[in-house]
Every structure is written in structure tokens, then in C-alpha cells.
């Protein structure tokens, strides 16, 4: 499932990513070149997981919602 936001904290909402529930991993492209610049775990392997972008004054975060449970990112990481 694709998502977009301001994950590198440069005030531009131009970063993209993909969440793959099959391996419970988020992939983020911050350089806009089609290559993965970072990955992160989240959620449980299953069909009912969705990435949710949360906007904050310090940049956006990607949380994963799986079957009634939120999997929040590490607040000290960029994505």
C-alpha cells in the first residue's frame, strides 16, 4: 500500500513509500530516485494492515493499523 508525506522534515510533502504487509515492512524513498532510503518494521503479517500518515510540527510519521491495533513508529527515527 502506498503512502506519501514529509518524512525527511524538509517542509515539503514529496516523500513516498510503500507498506508491505506480507513481510511487515515499510519502504521509504526520501531522495525521489526510485531507490529505498530506509525501511522500518510495523504491524503484523496480514491482509488487514494499512499505513496511516500522521502529520506533526516536527515532520510526518507512518503508523500502521492492523486489525484494531496501532503499530507506532519510534518517535526518534525519521520514518
C-alpha angles and dihedrals in degrees: 000000000000126000137175137199147118100297099151092054096236094130092249121111095217106110119110137195147166130227116209112196091189091073099018093240137135117210118199130191109200097164095056092230102114094257126112112252095181145000133202138185123244142152132000126293104265146104097259100068124113133182114234120194112216116197119215133168088255096054136287127299131204116225124179123223113204124177095322097324128103118219105198124199124244104274091219095057125081097237 
